[in-house]
Amino acid sequence: MEKIPVAGPSITQKEIDYVTDAVTNAWYGDANVYHERFERAFANYLGLSHAVALPSCTSALHLSLLALGVGPEDEVIVPDATWIASAAPITYVGATPVFADIDQKTWCLSAESFEECITAKTKAVIPVDLYGNMPDMDALLEVAARKNISVIEDAAEAAGAEYKGKRAGSFGDIGVFSFHGSKTLTTGEGGMLVTDRDDLYHRVLFLRDHGRKPGDTQFWNHEVAYKYKMSSMQAALGLAQLERIDELMDRKRQIFQWYRVELSDIEGLTLNPQPPTTKNAFWMITAVLDPRLGIEKDYLQRELSKRNIDSRPFFHPLSSMPAYQYLEQAREARERNHVSYRICPYGINLPSALNLTRGQVTIVCEILKSLLEESRLRDQSAHSLSTGD
Ligand SMILES: Cc1ncc(COP(=O)(O)O)c(C=O)c1O
């Protein structure tokens, strides 16, 4: 059997045509034609005034923190359960990350934990729309507004998701997206920063082009800054993908439904949350096992891999990573964040590529079910041995 990949894009003739046109024509005076179209279409899609195409979501987060004036002495709150890219830019600007717990119901930042982590130094919060789901935004935004904390919504994984009818990425002062090759809407590598605030938009344009004014032709630099730009070919690819976003979303929802039909009645297994407030974008179909089953994610991944099925681990708590062991904040987070430590070790991302077939989903689910059954039988016989039944 051919390997079933964990992720993969949907590329049609539209993408090929746009990229071909960009590589042929988008040079010199026309170098920004596709950026402008992609940025305008993306901002319109979210109902916001500004969008800036960037080389990655990591660079979008970096620029967001810089534009908001976050620096040394400041603290920024992030959920413990996320990819390190949500937090690493906090260190780039010399600030300190504070790892708050996630909410059992959404797998995203808990508003209670966020509030508990606030100190006089807290300058910003980065809620993450994990795996395409969204946090309780009303509660988070209420705390942030009351405490005067800036909000950067990390919607890297959530293009197409909605909370109470409003699109992911459009909450907070700034929203950021990733178009990495594994994402639903992809440019290979790439990102987007979106905002309704003119001041932040102008600061970002300036910082992302070596501290010169937009449109400058005299190569005149006012500050030492950064070079964060997407290529025209990527912008063309992104535009084509964005024009197909409804189709891509329908496909992800269809894949989730296939898994749900196969796995919803398996005891001790929970699939991606679907809070009534939220339209989950299901970037990665994710299964979390009840810790009482005693089956950890690395065992499942190893067994699936032996059967040619690719998967990914649920993100490890950032506070458990060697990268953050130097921080007192990580030690406190390990003691505080019970939900993250209960979910992260027992979750895996299942194959979620856009070209996955119904038949492949059945294969994955059959294997998963047989692994759970084997483990149940093993437990039963160990129990009978120990009790002499
Ligand atoms: C939650 C989250 N934030 C940020 C990023 C960073 O995105 P990029 O790889 O485009 O820098 C990712 C990427 O996977 C992510 O999943």
The ligand as a Gaussian input file, in Angstrom:
#p B3LYP/6-31G(d) Opt

LIG

0 1
 C       -0.148000      27.743000      15.336000
 C        0.948000      28.136000      14.393000
 N        1.485000      29.353000      14.498000
 C        2.454000      29.773000      13.669000
 C        2.946000      28.961000      12.680000
 C        4.076000      29.452000      11.836000
 O        3.813000      29.400000      10.486000
 P        5.001000      29.436000       9.420000
 O        5.534000      28.056000       9.322000
 O        4.316000      29.910000       8.170000
 O        6.006000      30.410000       9.909000
 C        2.418000      27.685000      12.504000
 C        2.939000      26.812000      11.446000
 O        2.840000      25.699000      11.326000
 C        1.404000      27.250000      13.394000
 O        0.869000      26.028000      13.287000

